[in-house]
Amino acid sequence: MANDLNTIAPHSEKAAPDFSNWSCPLPLADYPSIVMGHGGGGKLGSELVEHLFLPAFRNPALENLGDAAVLEAAGARIALSTDSFVVQPLFFPGGSIGELAVNGTVNDLAVSGAEPKFLSASFILEEGFSVAQLAAIVDAMAKSAATAGVQIVTGDTKVVERGHGDGCYITTAGVGVLRAGIQVGPHRVQPGDAVIVSGTIGDHGMAIMSVREGLEFESPIRSDCAALNGMIAEVLDAAGASVHAMRDPTRGGLASTLNEIAQSSNVGIVVNEASVPVRHEVQSACELLGLDPVYVANEGKVVFFVAPEAADRVLAVLRAHPLGKDAAHIGHATAEHKRMLVARTAMGANRVIPTMIGEQLPRIC
């Protein structure tokens, strides 16, 4: 492998970076510098985690690579999650970076089977940023935390020079308590499991893009940003151990999430294209911009993998909840074409849906 690295053309007159201590240098060798795709939830980001962060920090809790780490402390099982938010614009139809910062971490805890309890919040502010805008963001965070039933109990603030930031970045971390008897994760996904999504996909990403691109539609596109812990708790109350895995399809959208689960669980996943719920205005916006809604980010949806006998029960619970009224059974896990995501088209053909290299839409969360 070292000889292969020597053939890479340098990007400048400086010496080529030394990858010799990496566990496997080749996947990232063509990217000696970070590119936007490394933060997009696609292959580049996965390779950065697999070949740089994971070897450096390796431990049993991290190796699960879930939305939250599952830990034991003083006889209790807890979940710990952290996330950073760099969305532009800071305010968009249906929310702001404030709602995202709270709801994103709450949802990461909830899909890990935990009841979210406490959050931290860290702000990086650019010199000259409006205090009125900051107050609006903080107010949105306080209201979102109250709605989700969590408390923001600690935090930090840093300021960078004008021109060295982008207004406001936020990092939140969260702690939740795992439900007794509940274990969810890709390792529990089995062939035959029903794949259920809690509502329409692509709403958040296209709400951001509609503002950036100045697009106007008959019905405005609004972000689906919401705390999902209440809805998830109702599903677990109704279906319990029949719920095998849950994920919120944020960066990289539904397709990246399903590909990740297929690879982690060593099963194939088949989705029926006609069953995937997409709002008409979101579909129209995607067509206008040349985007595929299955790769567009969501901030208020959950994908469930449940035992087939519990599928109707889970759907009924979701559709009875305001945040799950558009829930749909979109496919199933299979023992065939392992580690792949396959879509069944309206014509009866099958097509593979790959993981994207980077991301269609940067800076959406």
N, C-alpha and C positions, 0 to 999 in steps of 0.2 A: 504493500500500500504506500509506503514511503516513496518508492520510485515513481508511482503514479502521480504523487503530489508534485514532484519536481517538474512535471510536464505542464503544469498550469501556468498560463501566461500571467505575469504580475500585472496588477491594476495600476501600479505607479512605479516610480523608481525605487521605492522602499523595498526592503526584503520581504518576501512572501511570509505570511503569518505561519507560525509553528503549530501544526495540528498534531504533533507526534504523541502528545500525552492523551489525546482523545481516544475513547473506546473504539470508534470507527470513524476515521476522518472523511471518507469519501462522500457521504450524503451532503455535507456542508462545504466541501472543498471549493465548490464553484462560487461560494458566497463568503469571501473573507471579511465583508462588512455586512452589518444588519440592513435588511431591506424591509419595506412595509409588509411584505408577505409573511415575515417571521411572526407578526402579531395578529395574523388573520384567521387562526383556527384551522388552517389547512396543513398540507404536508410539510411546509417549511417550518411552521411552528412546532409540529410534532417531532421533527428531526432535531430541532434545537433542544427540546426537552429530553429526547431519548439519548442524544449523543453528547450533550454538554451538561445540563442541569442534573439529570438523574445520576450519571456516574459520579458527579462531584458530591451530591447530597444523599446518596443512596441509603435508604432505611426501609423497613417493612411498611411503615405507614405511607411513605411517599410512593412506593412502587405500585400501589393500587391505582394511582393517577385518576382518582375520581374528582367530582366537583368539590368534595371536602375530604379531609383526612379523618378517618375514624380512629379514635384514641381511647385508651383506658386511663383514668386518673381517680385515685381514691375509691376504687370499686365501682365507679360510674363510667358508662360509655358515652363519650362526647364526640361531636364533630367540630372540626375547625376548618374555616375557609377564608380565603383572602382574594381580593380582586381590585384592579385599578380601572379608572374610568377617564377616558380622554376624548369623549365625544365632541364633535363639532357639527352643527352649532350647539351651544350650551343649553338653549331652550328650543323646543321643537313641539309640533302638535302632539298633545297627549302626555307631555312630561318635560323633564329637564335632567341635567346631569345629577341633580339632587335625588330625584326619585330612582334613577338608575343605580346610584351608589348604594342605596339602602336595599331596594328590591332585588338587585342582582345577587348580593351576598345572602340575603334571606332565602332566595330560591335555591342557591347552591347548597345551603344547609338542608332545606326541606327535601330536595330530591335525593339526598343521602339518607333519608329516613329519620332525620332529626327534627326536634321542635326548636326553632331558633329562639335564642334568649338575649344575647348581648352582642353589640357591635362596637368596633372602634372606627374612628374616621380621621384620616390624615389628608390635609389640604396642601397642595403646592400652588401658590398664587403668583401671578406675574405683577411686577411693579406697575402701578397705574390702573390695575383692575378696579372696576366700579364696586364700591362698598354696597351700594344698593343692589347690584346684581348678586353679590355674595350673600346678602341678607335673604334674597329671594330663594337662592339655592339652599341655604341652611333651613329656611322655613319649610321648603319642600321635603327636605330630609326628615325634619321633626314630624311632619304630618305623616309621611310614609312609615316611619318607625312606629308611630302610634297605631296606624292601621294594621301593621303587621304584628303588633304586640311585642316589640323588642325595644330595648333601651340602648342608646348610644352612651357608653360609659367612660370612654377615654379617647384621646386623639392627639393630634399634633398639627402645627402650621409652620410652613416654610415659605419664604418669599424669594423669588429669583429676579434678576435684573430685567428691566424692560427689554423686550425683544428676545429673551431667552426662555420664554414659556409660551403658553397659548391661552392666557386668561386664568384658567382654573383646571387643575387635575385633582382627582380625589381617589384615595385608596381606602377601602373598607375591609375589615376583617370581622369574622363572626364566629360565635360559639353557640352550639346547640346541644341538646341532650337527646341521645338516641332512644327511640321507642324500645321497650322490652319486647323481645321476640321477633323484632323486625330486622331483616338483613336484605339489603338490596344492592345490586351491582351487576355488571356484565357477566361475572362468573356464575350467576344464577340463571341467565337466559338459556332457554332450552328450545330445541326444534318444536314447532307447534305453537309457541307463545304468540298471542295476539299483540299486534303493534297498534297502539291507540295514541292519537295526538289530541290535545285538549282544545284545539280550536284552529282558526285560520292562520296560515303561515305567511311570513314576509312583511307583516304590518309595520314592525319597528324600523327595519332597514329602509323600507320605501318611504316611511314618514320622514326620515332623515334626508333621503335623497330628494324628495319632493321640495323640501326647503332649499337644499343646496342648488338644485337645478331650476328653481322657480316654476315648478310644474303646478298646474291647477286642474282639478278634476271636479266633476259634478258633485261627488261626495268626497270631502277632504279625507286624506289618508292620515290616520292617527296612530301613534305608537301604541302597542299593546302592553306597555310597561306596567307591571302590577306585581304585588306580593302574592305568591301562590301557596304559601304554607297552610292557609285555612282550607283551601280546596284539596290539597294533597292529604291533609289530615283526615278529611271525610272519606277519601278513597281508601286510605289505609284502615280506617274504622270499618269500612264495608267489606274489604277484600283481604286485608291482613297479609299473610304469607303468600297469597296468590299473586301479589305484586312482586315481580322478580327484579325489575330494574326501572329506574326513572332517570331522565335527563332533561335539562332545559336547553333547547337548541338555540343557543345564542350565536356567537361568531361562527360563521361557516354554515349556519342554518340547519335545516332538517337533514339534508343529505350528509353533511359532515358528521353530525351526531350519530346517524344510523351507521355510517361507515365505521366510525370509531367503535361502536358497540359490536358490530359484526366481527371486526378484527380482534377485539379484546375477548369476545366470548367464543370465537372459533365456530360461528354458525353463519349461514347465509340469511339474508333478509330480502323478502319480496314485498314490494309495495304496489298497489294498484293506483296508477296515475289518476284515474278518474275519481278516486276516493279521497285524494289529498285536498283538504279545504283551502281555497285561495279566494280572497275577496276579488270581485270583478275589477275594482279600481286598482288594486295591487297588481293583478295580472296585466292590466292595460299599461301601467307604469313600467313594469318589467319588460314588456314587449317593446315599448317606446325606447327604452334604454339598452335593449339587448341583453337583459339579465334573466336568469332562471330563478324563480321564486324559491325553489328547494334549497338554494344556497344563500338566501337572504336571511339576515339575523332576525331573531324574535327575542322579546324580553318579557313575555307574559304567557308562555306556552310550555307544556310538559309533554314529553313522549314517555308512554308507559309500555312496558313489556309485562304482560300478565298471562297467567295460565288460561288456556282457551275456555275452560268452563266458567271463568270469572269475567270474561270480556263484556257480556251484556250487563252484568251488575256494575262494573266500573263505568261503562258508558252511561248508564242511567244516573249514577251519582254525579258524574261530570256535567251532564246536560241539565241537571237540576240546579247547578251552581251558576251564578252570573258569569263567572270567568270561564266556564266550560260549556256554554250552551251550543257551541258549534263543534263539539268533540266528534271525532270520527274514527272508526276502525279502518285503518289504511293498509294493513298487510299482516304478515306473519314471519316468524323465524323458521328456518328450514335447515335440514341436514345437507342439502345440496349447495353447490357453488359456495363453499365455506369462505368466510372472510370477505364476502362481496355483497354489495347492495345492487339489487336488480329491480327495475321498474317494469311492470306489465302495462303495455300501452292499450289504448282503446281499440286498436286493430288486432289485439291478441298476441303481439310480438313482445319479446323481452329485450331490454337494453340495460347495459351496466351503467350505473351512476357512480363515477369515481370521486375520490376526494380531490378537491381543488388544491393546486400548489399553494396559493395564498388566499386571497379574499377578493370577492367582487367589489365590496364597498369598504374602504378603510375608515377608521375613526367613527364607527357607529355605536360604540359603547365605551 
